[in-house]
Amino acid sequence: MEPSELAPLNRVGVWTFALGGLPFPMLREAAAEIEELGYGSLWFPESPAGEPFVASSLVLASTSTLIAGTGIASIWLRHPATMNATARGLGRAFPGRFLLGLGVSHALMVDTLFPDQYAKPVALMRKYLDDMDAVPMGREPPRERPPRVLAALGDKMLELARDRADGAHPYNATAEHTAHARAVLGPDKLLVPEQAVVLSSDRSEVRARARAHLSTYLLLENYRNNWLRLGFTEDDFADGGSERLCDALVVGGDAEAIRRRVADHLQAGADHVLIQALGEGRTVPLDQWRELGPALQFD
């Protein structure tokens, strides 16, 4: 089954928690401004503050070219048939403008809802994709499926993203990981990494925001294992994260410094880089998006 066609992505999009809890009129206004600033996509995580498919539908209805993505929709929270139907519905309503990002989440998070059910993530995802692609009895098999990417860090999940999806959406990774992911995926699959940024030349502010951002992720085994594969050590995870880890995962500085880090991902093989601007708490970082928009236009 081939994926339905996705509109061309430019080089940079936005990934954010901050819009999920906004009143819907404000979300629509923010999405329209993000599109006007030249960003190519807007991605929403699975979050108690906002459901990613509702947010995506509002964004798509409020813009004309912006692509909406889920980064990620948890496979634990929706039956495969429901996930498939929702993605198909958005694809039909907004042709070429919705990209489904799927992920297995993390044992620490899943166990609060489904105790002791988290198992081998690659096997879980493979079975879920099998169930999504299954044809209900008595129906004709569809010609196309919704375009999808997988949250993938390790080689086995990257290989599954290559073989059963349209690419990968790595999160909390470096440009070195981007290069490795491209080697595993091959030349023809989408590679859409996230990059956290802080538009500030105050090193203490950048470091404080980086540590606040990483505080939850430092508890999650999937990320820690990937950082170890990238050459970090357990010492880098202590005391809120070492300077080396914070600087590798969160780029701070002026617009040019952030542009250079995004360019590193693009040169390493990324098709489209999602910036996650870190503001004060969960405030909407419109000031950062506005200043970075002109600097992040790539040919």
N, C-alpha and C positions, 0 to 999 in steps of 0.2 A: 504494500500500500504506500503510495507516494504522499508526501506532505503537500498540503495546499500551498499556493504561492505566497511568500511573504514580501511585502514592499521592501525596496532597498533601504538598508540602514546606513546613515552617515557614520561618522567615527566615534561620536560621544553621546551618551545619554545620561539620565539621572536615575539614581536608586535612592529611595528615601523611606524612612519610618514616619517622617514628620507630617506627611499629608493625610495619613490614615485616619486620624481623629478629628480632622477639620469638619466644620459644617459643610454640607455639599455645595452651596454656592461659592464658598471660598476655595474649595477643591477645584471646581470648574475654572475659576479665575486663575488660580495658580497654574493649572495645566495649560491654559491658553497662553500664559506668559512664558512658560518653559518652552513651548513650541515656538513662540515669537523670538525667543533668545537664540534659537538655532539648534537646540538639542534634538536628537532624533528619536528618543524613546523616554518613557517614564515607567519605572518598575516599582512594584509594591511587594513587601514581604507578607508572610502569614503573621498576623499580629492581633493581639486582643483589642488594639485600638481601631482596627478596620479590616474588613474582609477584602482580600485582593481582587476578587472578581467584580464586586460591586464598585470598588474604586476604579478598576480598569474600564468598566462600562461607562462610568461618568466621564472619565478622561477622554475616551474615544468619542463620546457624543459631544464633547465640548471643544474638540480640535478637528483639524482636517487632514493632517499628515502624520501626527505623532503616533508612534507605535507604543502600545501598552504591553507590559510583561509582568508576569508573576515571578517574584524572586525570593522565596519560592512558594508554590502551593504544596502543602504537605500531603503526602499520599495517605497519611493516617486519618485525615479529617473528612475525606470524601470517598465514596465508593467509586471504583474505576469507571463505571457507566455514567455516574453523575459528573465526574471530572471531564470525561469525554464529551458529554452532551453540553456542558457549560462552555467548554472551549470551542466546540463546533458552533454553538449559538453566537458567541462573540465574533467568530470568524465569518459567519454568514451576515451578521449585522454590519460588520466593519471589515470588508474583504482586505486581506493582506496586512492588517494593522494590529493583530493580537498574536503574541508569542507566549505559549504556555511553558513556564518554568516549573519543573517538578523536583521534589527532593524528599529524602527519607527522614529528614529532621535529625534529632539526636536522642540517644537513650535517656539522658537526664530529663528532657522535656516530654518525651513520649510516655515514660513510666508514670508520670503524674496522672495521665488519663487512662493508660492501658498498662497496668503494672505487669512487668515481667514478659511482655510480648515483643519487645524490640529484639530483632534477630539480625542475622547477617544482612547488612544493608544492600549489597549488590543483588543477592538472591531475592530480597523483598522487592526491589525496584524491577527486576526482570519479570517476576510474577505479576506485578501490578501492570506493567506494559502489556504483557500477554492478555490480561483481562480487559484492558482498555481496547485492545485491537480485536478482541473476539467479536464475531458476528452473531447477533441474537438469532435464535432458531426461527426459520421462516422468513428471514429478511435477506435482501440482496446485499452482498458485501459492498461497502462504499468504495468509491474510486480513490478518494483522498482522505487523509486524516489531518487534524490540526497540526501546524508546525509546533515543535516542542524541543526544549533543551533540558538537560539534567544538571542539577547541582552536583558537580563532580570535582574531586580533588585527587584521589588516588587513581592508580593506573586502571584497576578493574572497573571502577565507575566511569572513568574516561573512555575505556573501551566499549562499555555498554552505551554510552552517549554517542559514540561513533557508529555503533552497529544498529541501535534501535531508536535513535533520536536524530535530531538535526544539528546537534552540537552540545556544547557545555557552557554552564554559567558558574565559574569558580568564584568563591567569595573568601575574603580575608587571605588573599594569596599575593605573591610578588610577581614581578615581571619575569623572574627566572622560572617560576611555576608556569606562567603563560607560555614561555618557550617550550617547556616540557609538554604541556597540554597540547600544543599545536603539533608536536612530533607524534604524540599518541593518536590524536584525532585524524591526522592527515590534512591535506590541503583544502578539502572541499566542505568541511563542516564548520558551522558557526562557532566562534569562540568569543564569549561575552563576559570578561572578568569585571568584577567590582573593584573600585579603588577608593578608599576613604581619604578625604582631604580636609585640611583646615586652612582657610585663607587668612593667615596671620603670620607676621614676622616675629611675634613674641614667642620665643622658644618655650617658656614656661606655660603659656596658654596652650600651645600646640600639644605639649607633653601631657598636660592635665586632661585635655579633651581626648587624646589618644588613649590614655589609661582608663578614663571613664567608659569609652567606647568598647575597649577590649575586655573589660572586667568580666562580663558574662561569657565571652568566647573562650577565655582562659580556662573555664571550667569544663569545656566540651571536648571530648576525646577526639572527635573527628578532626577538629582544627589543630589540636596539639600534635596529633600524629603527623599531620601534613607539615607543620612547622619543623618537626624533628627531621622529616625527610628532606627539608630545604636547608638543613644545616644548623638549625638552632638547637639549644640544649635545654634541659630541665631548669637550669639556672636562669634562662631567659624568661621563664614563666613566673618567677618569684616576685613578690613585692609589687604586684600590679603590672609586671612586664618590664623587661630591661629596656634601656634606651635603644639598643640595637633592634629589638623586636618592634618597638613602637615606631621607630623611624622607617623600618622596612614595610610596615603595614599601613601606616598613616603618613601621608606626605603633607608637610606644612610649609608655609612660606608665601611668597607673592604668586601672582597668576603665572608668571614665567616658570617658577619652580614646579608648580602643579602641572603645567603643560608638558614639561620635560618628563615627569613621571608617566603621564598618560602616553606620551610618545614612546616611552620605553616599552609599554605593553603593546602598542601598535607595531613597533619594530620587531617585537618578539613573536608576533603572529596573531594578535587579537584583531577581530573584525570590528568590534564596537566595545568601547570602554564605558562603564557606568560609574560616574563619580557619586560618592556619598559624602556630601558636605556635612561636617559635624559642627553643629551650633551649640548653644547653651541648652543643655537638656534635650528636649524634643521640640524646641522652637523651630519654626519653618525658616530655613536658611536662605531666604530669597535674596538677601544682600550678596551672599557668596555666589549663588547661581547667576545673578545679574552681572557681577564683575567678571566671572569666569567665562561666561558665554562667548564673548568676542575672542578670548584667548584660546579657546578650545575648538576653534574651527580649523579642520584639517582638510587638505585636498583629497 
